[in-house]
Each structure stands twice: as structure tokens, then as C-alpha cells.
């Protein structure tokens, strides 16, 4: 294929990035859309007659359509397929990362950290659950077919193509046996026997993959292909802990359960495996044992040892409005030919200086630093620790992740220098963890330090420099500094468009963030226009159902709501919810978030009965997934109470808002914005029921809290004081009401502070003139 520079006049082959039994994989440019893609060229082996090739082409088209129809973030996207000059080809998304086989090789064939294995297992199980629901079995799951991208996502490759391999002639044959096989180290017993295979065969292969990640070797690895097959068919695998004694027993039992010889002894589907992984590992010792929770038979033996790996699960929901570009290079490995510690020049900005000591380099004892330099661990150990921190973050264990990255940043600074890209990569991850922990001021200082260091070392337009700057914009927005965030995004966007082009995913991500900041600055028409343009571009470049496309469609809907175009907002939110239900599942947090906004839109359109049903279903789903006191459960119940009031069912609305307010105060705190929203809703219901004295007490409590937290000049404080004055008037205390109205009117608001998301999306309900 090297002589063919352009396929179908569209795909320009640039360089060969892989070669294997299925042919070659090229990095290529899609000249029509201006994006980089991967092109897999599949060429049949040997001489084939015309009839065979005709059947083969039809089979290829059918299998390629199967692959192209899969829309899940855990499955590699197939953009196009066809035949050119006798070569069958597939056009796929170009992934930035390494397959699991490469990760093991880069790690010296040593096993991966446990947290990394569990994260990979959860993501692969989720992808298999989706594909198995489509009645698609992979048949050739192996480390080389599972990609780990640089942002931590795990993607399975070659769906729909594995079955094609045997027909084309890629399958190996055991000498003298005539038994066709795929990759012997990962084949299920039923596959070896040539019988029918189903989804449980993929789960056996997954068990083989996890065994190798956990021990460094496949479960059967006798060198001779026949011996490997006989081992899969007849021999019990050695328990993984015979290779790696510190491996947690529950993980060993998961792997051995997947490697059961009989399909009936394995999990019956990937969804069952994923649910079990998510349920067992995060449990505390006080919860019921697995048998009492009705866990499957294959998993009953896994009740011991769970405490050592608390926190295992499917990982946190994706962060919609932040950059996830990782630090450059291969997951934290050494990135350049540095000959000694490299130091940054002094940082002039006094806001940045404290970061070196406060955030990234807490070890300040010179003697200890000297000892650490002499006894510095090998680079592979540092890479392993970096990956451990990344895995902890993906599991939502941000305090632990911050501690790991923090210690690693200090160690890298001592051994490599503060300007080394790996030191800055660790500091970047420190900042990221601080942001997820809600420590946005600390995160802003840390990102500023990383951005300054990368600009000095790598240049102002380097992707890693821009990633740090873009994260800086995000945390500025979280701090309410939206004008600064807007300036930051504008500068980063100009650089990204200049160096990467307007349709590069990182450019589109920055434009998405710009739309978000425009919205928070009140520039709603601009925000809507930019968000719509980004959504259309992402659909063209990434696909209509890509997670990033749906995030921006969500932002378009939000802008429509802010503009009062609620019917259009409802349609947009509904489309996002439907798409997310198809791609990530009906109970995924992202799907539920979109459904929540459909409830908001229905309420604003006066369709309160429908809104009531949406919130009731949401509250049930959130309760099942996260418990009755989870903030998102309470948010759904708050919407339920608001719409009960809109329907005039004030006694029910009062009971609901009062209970939600009590729970929010206990979970979030007395002065939290959501708690105050609920207390105000309770006061509204009391007023509607004529209980004005009780309502006054609550209105005053909310006003005092908002003044204490937000300041006397904040619009929400003004609204609360007006609520209080209105209530005084209803109680006949006209003079007090008039004076309070006068005081509020006298306060000049020089710069309107942004309202909370809940107030903007209908959480507060209409203002007093509409409700009282």
C-alpha cells in the first residue's frame, strides 16, 4: 500500500503506524474534512477466485457496516470503508495512545498497578455490555485490540472485523490439525472446539487479558501453540497470586471467574460483570455480604478482601466543560534527552511564586532532597506512580490522586529539575486534582505555574502549554472571574486555530469553553451562536453521537433556555437525552442530567404534569443509583416540589420542599446555595397557604445567609430582601415593608453577579410577583 498515496481521491496516506495479521494501519488525512484519521488496509492472502472475492467483498461491507453502526465511547469509531485497487480499507478515528500490549512492553512486561487494571476492566466491561446488547460478539479480544488513550479512555478496536479474518486468510492454523484459530493465548474453550460462541466467549478473552495485565504473562504460555490451546481447553489456570502475591484476592477471583471452562460458570453478560465490579469494590465493611445482596453465583466467593481496594468502580462521570488534554508524551514517561536538572527562571508574578512550595514541592529539607537525588527511583517506577495517580483520579479518589501526584512532582523536581516536562506534567495533574476537590484558587495558581513553565520550556503555542492555559480559563470561570476566563479562552483559541486548524478537536473544545464563558457574561446570543457552530462542527468531525458533540448540544439547549426559547430548548434537551440513553445508558449521570433539563423546560412551558412525571422518575433513578441524600437526588426532588406548587398542590409542595431543605442542610451545609433555594421554596408554599409569619422567618433567614455569603449588593440578596418586604406587607407591617423596599432600591448594582445555574434553569421558580 506504500505506493498508493491517495485512496479514493480523499484519504492521503502519511505514515505507517502499524502492521499485523490484518494488514497495515496508516495515519492519514481526510482531505474532504481536513482531519487526521487511521486507515486500516486489509488485503486477502493467496490466490482467490472471482466468486470468492465477490462474496468476500459483500461480507466485508456487512461487517464494516456493523462496526460503523457502533456508537459508544469505549468502541473505536469507524468513519468509512470501501475497496481501492484490490485493497479493502477501513477509515477509523485516529487514537492518541497505546494498546495494552504496548503498555505492558513499555512497562518491561511487569504487571500494571491494581487501580489501573480495575479501571481498564470497568471500561472494557461497559463497552462489551453495549456491543453485546447489539448482538455483536468481538471474537478476537486481546491486548493489541484494546487501546488506552492518553486521556485515560479505553477503546476496543476491530469490532465486526474479527469474524472477517478467517475468511480473508489472516487466521493461523495449527500444523496438521486444520483447526482455525484467532490468537491462541486469548481464545475461549468453545472457540477452540470450533463450536458456537456468544458474548461469554468475549468475557473469557477479557479474563485472559486481565490475567496478563495483573501478572505480566498470559494464563497459558507454554510457547507451543498446541499446548496453549490444550491449556485453555483442559487445564485450570494458575491463580494469579502465584505470580504476584500482593494481588488482592477479589481481583484474582474476578479473573478466575471469567476463565471458567464452561460458559455457564462465567458472568452471563458484561453488564453483570460491570455491575458487580461497581458494587463490590466501593463497599465498606459494614454493608451486607454479597450473598445477602443477591450477587451471582460466580461472584459469591469475592466477599473477602474488598476493603483493600475500596473505591473501585466505573470511574467518575465525564467533565463536560474542561480540557482533558493530558501532559505530553506517553502517560508520564520521560519525554526528552535531558542531561541534568533543568530549572525555571524566577517567576515575577507574586501570585504564582507560592505554588512551588505550597502545591508542588512541599519537601523543603535540603538534606532529604540530596538523599532523594542520590537514591532516585528508576524512570519506570516514576511512570508507574504517575499512572497510579491517574487511575485513582479516574476512580474519583481525588484526595489520594492529589497526594500521589504531589509527591511525584516534588521528586521529579529534585531529580529532573522544575522545568522538565515530566515535572510539569505531575504539577498539571496536581492542579487537576485540586480543581476536582473544589480548591479552585489553589488550582488556578498551580495551572499558572505549569503554563509559565511550559511556555518557557516548550513555547507559547505548544499543545501542552495551551492545555494548561485552557484549564486556567476553566478554574477562573469556577471562581466567578468570567471576564478573565473569556480573555484566556480567546487567546488560546487564536493559537489553536493558527497551529491546529479550526476543526481540530482541541480547537473545538476551546470554542465550546468560550461559548460557556460568553453565557456566564450574559452575552446569550453570542453564546448560542458559538455553541451551535461548535456542535455542528463536532458532529461533522467526531460524529453525531460522540460524547463531545452531545455536550455542546446540551450547551446549545441551555443557551436557548436562557434566551427564553423554551420550546426549542425542550426539543434540544430531549434529543441529547435520547442520544445519551443509546450510547451510555438510560441511568448514566449524563443522561439523567439531560432529562433533568427536559423537566425544567416542561415546567417553564407550563406543562407541569409532564414535568412532575419527569422529576418523579428522575428522583427514583437517582435514589437507586446514589441514595436518597445524594445532591442530584435532592435536585430532582426539588424540581418535583416546584411543579407541585405550580399545579396548586401546596400542601404536598410544602412537605416536599421542607424535607429536601432539611436533607440539603445536613448534606451540603446551612449556607449552601441549594439549601437556601429549598428554604425559599418552603417559604413560598407557606405564603400560599396563608402562613405568612412562618414564611417571614424563612425569607429573612435566606436573605441574611445570602447577604453573608454573596454580599449586600448581589442580585440574589436583593431578591431575598424583596421577598422579605413582600411578606411584611402581607402581614400588614406596611411601614417596615416600605423601608426595606427603599433600602434595596437604593443599593446600586455596579456589576450584576452571575446567577446560579439552578436559578437560571428554573430551580428558584418564578419571582414573588408571579408566585405569591
VENPE-V223396 format. One record per pair of residues at least 6 apart in sequence whose ideal C-beta (glycine too) atoms are under 7 Angstrom apart, sorted by sequence separation. I is the first residue (numbers start at 1). GAP is how many residues later the second one is. If there is no record, write none. Layout:
BEGIN
i:I gap:GAP
i:I gap:GAP
END
This chain:
BEGIN
i:6 gap:6
i:7 gap:6
i:18 gap:6
i:148 gap:6
i:149 gap:6
i:165 gap:6
i:181 gap:6
i:191 gap:6
i:212 gap:6
i:222 gap:6
i:241 gap:6
i:260 gap:6
i:267 gap:6
i:329 gap:6
i:347 gap:6
i:363 gap:6
i:416 gap:6
i:417 gap:6
i:458 gap:6
i:459 gap:6
i:500 gap:6
i:501 gap:6
i:542 gap:6
i:543 gap:6
i:584 gap:6
i:585 gap:6
i:626 gap:6
i:627 gap:6
i:668 gap:6
i:669 gap:6
i:710 gap:6
i:711 gap:6
i:758 gap:6
i:765 gap:6
i:5 gap:7
i:18 gap:7
i:29 gap:7
i:30 gap:7
i:82 gap:7
i:131 gap:7
i:173 gap:7
i:174 gap:7
i:190 gap:7
i:211 gap:7
i:221 gap:7
i:240 gap:7
i:328 gap:7
i:357 gap:7
i:416 gap:7
i:458 gap:7
i:500 gap:7
i:542 gap:7
i:584 gap:7
i:626 gap:7
i:668 gap:7
i:710 gap:7
i:5 gap:8
i:16 gap:8
i:17 gap:8
i:81 gap:8
i:98 gap:8
i:146 gap:8
i:147 gap:8
i:211 gap:8
i:220 gap:8
i:258 gap:8
i:392 gap:8
i:393 gap:8
i:412 gap:8
i:434 gap:8
i:435 gap:8
i:454 gap:8
i:476 gap:8
i:477 gap:8
i:496 gap:8
i:518 gap:8
i:519 gap:8
i:538 gap:8
i:560 gap:8
i:561 gap:8
i:580 gap:8
i:602 gap:8
i:603 gap:8
i:622 gap:8
i:644 gap:8
i:645 gap:8
i:664 gap:8
i:686 gap:8
i:687 gap:8
i:706 gap:8
i:728 gap:8
i:729 gap:8
i:4 gap:9
i:17 gap:9
i:27 gap:9
i:28 gap:9
i:81 gap:9
i:103 gap:9
i:171 gap:9
i:172 gap:9
i:188 gap:9
i:222 gap:9
i:257 gap:9
i:290 gap:9
i:291 gap:9
i:392 gap:9
i:434 gap:9
i:476 gap:9
i:518 gap:9
i:560 gap:9
i:602 gap:9
i:644 gap:9
i:686 gap:9
i:728 gap:9
i:16 gap:10
i:17 gap:10
i:68 gap:10
i:81 gap:10
i:146 gap:10
i:147 gap:10
i:171 gap:10
i:191 gap:10
i:208 gap:10
i:257 gap:10
i:280 gap:10
i:290 gap:10
i:412 gap:10
i:413 gap:10
i:454 gap:10
i:455 gap:10
i:496 gap:10
i:497 gap:10
i:538 gap:10
i:539 gap:10
i:580 gap:10
i:581 gap:10
i:622 gap:10
i:623 gap:10
i:664 gap:10
i:665 gap:10
i:706 gap:10
i:707 gap:10
i:15 gap:11
i:27 gap:11
i:28 gap:11
i:67 gap:11
i:80 gap:11
i:145 gap:11
i:171 gap:11
i:181 gap:11
i:190 gap:11
i:208 gap:11
i:220 gap:11
i:241 gap:11
i:412 gap:11
i:454 gap:11
i:496 gap:11
i:538 gap:11
i:580 gap:11
i:622 gap:11
i:664 gap:11
i:706 gap:11
i:14 gap:12
i:15 gap:12
i:44 gap:12
i:78 gap:12
i:79 gap:12
i:145 gap:12
i:220 gap:12
i:240 gap:12
i:290 gap:12
i:389 gap:12
i:392 gap:12
i:431 gap:12
i:434 gap:12
i:473 gap:12
i:476 gap:12
i:515 gap:12
i:518 gap:12
i:557 gap:12
i:560 gap:12
i:599 gap:12
i:602 gap:12
i:641 gap:12
i:644 gap:12
i:683 gap:12
i:686 gap:12
i:725 gap:12
i:728 gap:12
i:13 gap:13
i:14 gap:13
i:25 gap:13
i:26 gap:13
i:68 gap:13
i:79 gap:13
i:145 gap:13
i:188 gap:13
i:239 gap:13
i:290 gap:13
i:14 gap:14
i:64 gap:14
i:78 gap:14
i:79 gap:14
i:166 gap:14
i:289 gap:14
i:409 gap:14
i:412 gap:14
i:451 gap:14
i:454 gap:14
i:493 gap:14
i:496 gap:14
i:535 gap:14
i:538 gap:14
i:577 gap:14
i:580 gap:14
i:619 gap:14
i:622 gap:14
i:661 gap:14
i:664 gap:14
i:703 gap:14
i:706 gap:14
i:13 gap:15
i:14 gap:15
i:25 gap:15
i:26 gap:15
i:77 gap:15
i:179 gap:15
i:220 gap:15
i:240 gap:15
i:389 gap:15
i:431 gap:15
i:473 gap:15
i:515 gap:15
i:557 gap:15
i:599 gap:15
i:641 gap:15
i:683 gap:15
i:725 gap:15
i:12 gap:16
i:76 gap:16
i:77 gap:16
i:188 gap:16
i:388 gap:16
i:389 gap:16
i:430 gap:16
i:431 gap:16
i:472 gap:16
i:473 gap:16
i:514 gap:16
i:515 gap:16
i:556 gap:16
i:557 gap:16
i:598 gap:16
i:599 gap:16
i:640 gap:16
i:641 gap:16
i:682 gap:16
i:683 gap:16
i:724 gap:16
i:725 gap:16
i:11 gap:17
i:12 gap:17
i:23 gap:17
i:24 gap:17
i:64 gap:17
i:76 gap:17
i:165 gap:17
i:188 gap:17
i:220 gap:17
i:239 gap:17
i:409 gap:17
i:451 gap:17
i:493 gap:17
i:535 gap:17
i:577 gap:17
i:619 gap:17
i:661 gap:17
i:703 gap:17
i:22 gap:18
i:23 gap:18
i:138 gap:18
i:140 gap:18
i:219 gap:18
i:408 gap:18
i:409 gap:18
i:450 gap:18
i:451 gap:18
i:492 gap:18
i:493 gap:18
i:534 gap:18
i:535 gap:18
i:576 gap:18
i:577 gap:18
i:618 gap:18
i:619 gap:18
i:660 gap:18
i:661 gap:18
i:702 gap:18
i:703 gap:18
i:11 gap:19
i:12 gap:19
i:23 gap:19
i:76 gap:19
i:186 gap:19
i:237 gap:19
i:276 gap:19
i:385 gap:19
i:389 gap:19
i:427 gap:19
i:431 gap:19
i:469 gap:19
i:473 gap:19
i:511 gap:19
i:515 gap:19
i:553 gap:19
i:557 gap:19
i:595 gap:19
i:599 gap:19
i:637 gap:19
i:641 gap:19
i:679 gap:19
i:721 gap:19
i:10 gap:20
i:22 gap:20
i:23 gap:20
i:162 gap:20
i:276 gap:20
i:10 gap:21
i:138 gap:21
i:405 gap:21
i:409 gap:21
i:447 gap:21
i:451 gap:21
i:489 gap:21
i:493 gap:21
i:531 gap:21
i:535 gap:21
i:573 gap:21
i:577 gap:21
i:615 gap:21
i:619 gap:21
i:657 gap:21
i:661 gap:21
i:699 gap:21
i:703 gap:21
i:10 gap:22
i:124 gap:22
i:140 gap:22
i:186 gap:22
i:237 gap:22
i:280 gap:22
i:285 gap:22
i:386 gap:22
i:427 gap:22
i:428 gap:22
i:470 gap:22
i:512 gap:22
i:553 gap:22
i:554 gap:22
i:596 gap:22
i:638 gap:22
i:679 gap:22
i:680 gap:22
i:722 gap:22
i:1 gap:23
i:136 gap:23
i:139 gap:23
i:185 gap:23
i:186 gap:23
i:276 gap:23
i:283 gap:23
i:385 gap:23
i:427 gap:23
i:469 gap:23
i:511 gap:23
i:553 gap:23
i:595 gap:23
i:637 gap:23
i:679 gap:23
i:721 gap:23
i:136 gap:24
i:138 gap:24
i:139 gap:24
i:272 gap:24
i:405 gap:24
i:406 gap:24
i:447 gap:24
i:448 gap:24
i:489 gap:24
i:490 gap:24
i:531 gap:24
i:532 gap:24
i:573 gap:24
i:574 gap:24
i:615 gap:24
i:616 gap:24
i:657 gap:24
i:658 gap:24
i:699 gap:24
i:700 gap:24
i:140 gap:25
i:215 gap:25
i:281 gap:25
i:405 gap:25
i:447 gap:25
i:489 gap:25
i:531 gap:25
i:573 gap:25
i:615 gap:25
i:657 gap:25
i:699 gap:25
i:11 gap:26
i:13 gap:26
i:57 gap:26
i:64 gap:26
i:211 gap:26
i:214 gap:26
i:217 gap:26
i:280 gap:26
i:382 gap:26
i:424 gap:26
i:466 gap:26
i:508 gap:26
i:550 gap:26
i:592 gap:26
i:634 gap:26
i:676 gap:26
i:718 gap:26
i:11 gap:28
i:60 gap:28
i:131 gap:28
i:215 gap:28
i:281 gap:28
i:282 gap:28
i:402 gap:28
i:405 gap:28
i:444 gap:28
i:447 gap:28
i:489 gap:28
i:528 gap:28
i:531 gap:28
i:570 gap:28
i:573 gap:28
i:612 gap:28
i:615 gap:28
i:654 gap:28
i:657 gap:28
i:696 gap:28
i:699 gap:28
i:127 gap:29
i:211 gap:29
i:215 gap:29
i:267 gap:29
i:281 gap:29
i:282 gap:29
i:424 gap:29
i:466 gap:29
i:508 gap:29
i:550 gap:29
i:592 gap:29
i:634 gap:29
i:676 gap:29
i:718 gap:29
i:124 gap:30
i:214 gap:30
i:250 gap:30
i:281 gap:30
i:282 gap:30
i:382 gap:30
i:424 gap:30
i:466 gap:30
i:508 gap:30
i:550 gap:30
i:592 gap:30
i:634 gap:30
i:676 gap:30
i:123 gap:31
i:267 gap:31
i:281 gap:31
i:282 gap:31
i:402 gap:31
i:444 gap:31
i:486 gap:31
i:528 gap:31
i:570 gap:31
i:612 gap:31
i:654 gap:31
i:696 gap:31
i:7 gap:32
i:124 gap:32
i:266 gap:32
i:281 gap:32
i:401 gap:32
i:402 gap:32
i:443 gap:32
i:444 gap:32
i:485 gap:32
i:486 gap:32
i:527 gap:32
i:528 gap:32
i:569 gap:32
i:570 gap:32
i:611 gap:32
i:612 gap:32
i:653 gap:32
i:654 gap:32
i:695 gap:32
i:696 gap:32
i:185 gap:33
i:214 gap:33
i:265 gap:33
i:120 gap:34
i:419 gap:34
i:461 gap:34
i:503 gap:34
i:545 gap:34
i:587 gap:34
i:629 gap:34
i:671 gap:34
i:713 gap:34
i:715 gap:34
i:185 gap:35
i:277 gap:35
i:278 gap:35
i:398 gap:35
i:402 gap:35
i:418 gap:35
i:440 gap:35
i:444 gap:35
i:482 gap:35
i:486 gap:35
i:524 gap:35
i:528 gap:35
i:566 gap:35
i:570 gap:35
i:608 gap:35
i:650 gap:35
i:654 gap:35
i:692 gap:35
i:696 gap:35
i:712 gap:35
i:185 gap:36
i:278 gap:36
i:421 gap:36
i:505 gap:36
i:631 gap:36
i:713 gap:36
i:192 gap:37
i:214 gap:37
i:419 gap:37
i:505 gap:37
i:631 gap:37
i:671 gap:37
i:715 gap:37
i:260 gap:38
i:398 gap:38
i:399 gap:38
i:419 gap:38
i:440 gap:38
i:441 gap:38
i:461 gap:38
i:482 gap:38
i:483 gap:38
i:503 gap:38
i:524 gap:38
i:545 gap:38
i:566 gap:38
i:567 gap:38
i:587 gap:38
i:608 gap:38
i:629 gap:38
i:650 gap:38
i:671 gap:38
i:692 gap:38
i:693 gap:38
i:715 gap:38
i:104 gap:39
i:372 gap:39
i:376 gap:39
i:398 gap:39
i:440 gap:39
i:474 gap:39
i:482 gap:39
i:516 gap:39
i:524 gap:39
i:566 gap:39
i:596 gap:39
i:600 gap:39
i:603 gap:39
i:608 gap:39
i:638 gap:39
i:642 gap:39
i:645 gap:39
i:650 gap:39
i:692 gap:39
i:714 gap:39
i:716 gap:39
i:1 gap:40
i:192 gap:40
i:219 gap:40
i:274 gap:40
i:386 gap:40
i:389 gap:40
i:393 gap:40
i:428 gap:40
i:431 gap:40
i:435 gap:40
i:470 gap:40
i:473 gap:40
i:477 gap:40
i:512 gap:40
i:515 gap:40
i:519 gap:40
i:554 gap:40
i:557 gap:40
i:561 gap:40
i:596 gap:40
i:599 gap:40
i:603 gap:40
i:638 gap:40
i:641 gap:40
i:645 gap:40
i:687 gap:40
i:715 gap:40
i:142 gap:41
i:184 gap:41
i:192 gap:41
i:214 gap:41
i:257 gap:41
i:373 gap:41
i:37 gap:42
i:101 gap:42
i:140 gap:42
i:257 gap:42
i:372 gap:42
i:373 gap:42
i:726 gap:42
i:100 gap:43
i:101 gap:43
i:139 gap:43
i:140 gap:43
i:185 gap:43
i:189 gap:43
i:463 gap:43
i:470 gap:43
i:477 gap:43
i:512 gap:43
i:519 gap:43
i:596 gap:43
i:603 gap:43
i:631 gap:43
i:638 gap:43
i:680 gap:43
i:43 gap:44
i:99 gap:44
i:142 gap:44
i:184 gap:44
i:189 gap:44
i:211 gap:44
i:362 gap:44
i:99 gap:45
i:103 gap:45
i:141 gap:45
i:184 gap:45
i:187 gap:45
i:210 gap:45
i:334 gap:45
i:369 gap:45
i:723 gap:45
i:41 gap:46
i:42 gap:46
i:100 gap:46
i:333 gap:46
i:360 gap:46
i:722 gap:46
i:726 gap:46
i:42 gap:47
i:99 gap:47
i:363 gap:47
i:41 gap:48
i:99 gap:48
i:100 gap:48
i:207 gap:48
i:253 gap:48
i:254 gap:48
i:361 gap:48
i:362 gap:48
i:719 gap:48
i:40 gap:49
i:74 gap:49
i:253 gap:49
i:360 gap:49
i:361 gap:49
i:39 gap:50
i:40 gap:50
i:74 gap:50
i:97 gap:50
i:98 gap:50
i:333 gap:50
i:360 gap:50
i:97 gap:51
i:174 gap:51
i:207 gap:51
i:332 gap:51
i:39 gap:52
i:40 gap:52
i:74 gap:52
i:75 gap:52
i:95 gap:52
i:97 gap:52
i:174 gap:52
i:206 gap:52
i:207 gap:52
i:250 gap:52
i:331 gap:52
i:361 gap:52
i:74 gap:53
i:96 gap:53
i:97 gap:53
i:360 gap:53
i:37 gap:54
i:38 gap:54
i:95 gap:54
i:96 gap:54
i:204 gap:54
i:332 gap:54
i:37 gap:55
i:38 gap:55
i:72 gap:55
i:203 gap:55
i:204 gap:55
i:249 gap:55
i:250 gap:55
i:331 gap:55
i:332 gap:55
i:37 gap:56
i:38 gap:56
i:74 gap:56
i:75 gap:56
i:249 gap:56
i:250 gap:56
i:331 gap:56
i:37 gap:57
i:248 gap:57
i:36 gap:58
i:72 gap:58
i:139 gap:58
i:250 gap:59
i:95 gap:60
i:137 gap:60
i:248 gap:60
i:70 gap:61
i:137 gap:61
i:141 gap:61
i:248 gap:61
i:137 gap:62
i:139 gap:62
i:204 gap:62
i:142 gap:63
i:146 gap:63
i:200 gap:63
i:203 gap:63
i:70 gap:64
i:137 gap:64
i:138 gap:64
i:141 gap:64
i:203 gap:64
i:137 gap:65
i:141 gap:65
i:143 gap:66
i:200 gap:66
i:27 gap:67
i:132 gap:67
i:142 gap:67
i:203 gap:67
i:360 gap:67
i:141 gap:68
i:200 gap:68
i:143 gap:69
i:66 gap:70
i:199 gap:70
i:203 gap:70
i:360 gap:70
i:76 gap:71
i:199 gap:71
i:359 gap:71
i:189 gap:72
i:190 gap:73
i:8 gap:74
i:128 gap:74
i:343 gap:74
i:344 gap:74
i:341 gap:75
i:342 gap:75
i:343 gap:75
i:344 gap:75
i:8 gap:76
i:341 gap:76
i:343 gap:76
i:7 gap:77
i:342 gap:77
i:338 gap:78
i:342 gap:78
i:76 gap:79
i:315 gap:79
i:11 gap:80
i:73 gap:80
i:74 gap:80
i:75 gap:80
i:76 gap:80
i:315 gap:80
i:316 gap:80
i:4 gap:81
i:74 gap:81
i:75 gap:81
i:76 gap:81
i:315 gap:81
i:677 gap:81
i:684 gap:81
i:7 gap:82
i:74 gap:82
i:124 gap:82
i:313 gap:82
i:338 gap:82
i:312 gap:83
i:359 gap:83
i:673 gap:83
i:75 gap:84
i:311 gap:84
i:674 gap:84
i:680 gap:84
i:681 gap:84
i:336 gap:85
i:687 gap:85
i:1 gap:86
i:311 gap:86
i:335 gap:86
i:359 gap:86
i:360 gap:86
i:677 gap:86
i:335 gap:87
i:359 gap:87
i:677 gap:87
i:684 gap:87
i:334 gap:88
i:684 gap:88
i:70 gap:89
i:121 gap:89
i:332 gap:90
i:355 gap:90
i:354 gap:91
i:355 gap:91
i:67 gap:92
i:329 gap:92
i:67 gap:93
i:117 gap:93
i:120 gap:93
i:328 gap:93
i:332 gap:93
i:352 gap:93
i:356 gap:93
i:66 gap:94
i:67 gap:94
i:351 gap:94
i:355 gap:94
i:64 gap:96
i:117 gap:96
i:352 gap:96
i:63 gap:97
i:117 gap:97
i:327 gap:97
i:352 gap:97
i:63 gap:98
i:327 gap:98
i:63 gap:100
i:352 gap:100
i:63 gap:101
i:112 gap:101
i:327 gap:101
i:111 gap:102
i:111 gap:103
i:60 gap:104
i:111 gap:104
i:59 gap:105
i:111 gap:105
i:347 gap:105
i:110 gap:106
i:109 gap:107
i:59 gap:108
i:104 gap:108
i:100 gap:109
i:344 gap:109
i:56 gap:111
i:345 gap:111
i:56 gap:112
i:104 gap:112
i:344 gap:112
i:100 gap:113
i:645 gap:120
i:45 gap:123
i:46 gap:123
i:642 gap:123
i:44 gap:124
i:45 gap:124
i:44 gap:125
i:638 gap:125
i:42 gap:126
i:111 gap:133
i:114 gap:134
i:117 gap:134
i:328 gap:135
i:328 gap:136
i:114 gap:137
i:132 gap:137
i:327 gap:137
i:132 gap:138
i:325 gap:138
i:22 gap:139
i:129 gap:140
i:129 gap:141
i:128 gap:142
i:129 gap:142
i:325 gap:142
i:22 gap:143
i:323 gap:144
i:125 gap:145
i:129 gap:145
i:323 gap:147
i:22 gap:148
i:125 gap:148
i:126 gap:148
i:323 gap:148
i:21 gap:149
i:125 gap:149
i:322 gap:149
i:323 gap:151
i:122 gap:152
i:125 gap:152
i:322 gap:152
i:321 gap:153
i:122 gap:155
i:121 gap:156
i:604 gap:158
i:603 gap:159
i:600 gap:161
i:600 gap:162
i:118 gap:163
i:597 gap:164
i:151 gap:173
i:151 gap:175
i:150 gap:176
i:150 gap:181
i:325 gap:181
i:323 gap:186
i:126 gap:188
i:122 gap:191
i:122 gap:192
i:321 gap:192
i:122 gap:193
i:118 gap:194
i:114 gap:195
i:321 gap:195
i:119 gap:196
i:562 gap:198
i:561 gap:200
i:106 gap:224
i:318 gap:229
i:320 gap:231
i:98 gap:232
i:520 gap:234
i:152 gap:238
i:152 gap:242
i:113 gap:271
i:116 gap:271
i:108 gap:272
i:119 gap:272
i:317 gap:272
i:318 gap:272
i:482 gap:272
i:107 gap:273
i:115 gap:273
i:317 gap:273
i:113 gap:274
i:480 gap:274
i:113 gap:275
i:116 gap:275
i:119 gap:275
i:115 gap:276
i:119 gap:276
i:115 gap:277
i:113 gap:278
i:115 gap:280
i:77 gap:466
i:34 gap:467
i:35 gap:468
i:34 gap:469
i:71 gap:472
i:71 gap:474
i:73 gap:474
i:35 gap:506
i:33 gap:507
i:33 gap:508
i:71 gap:511
i:72 gap:511
i:71 gap:512
END
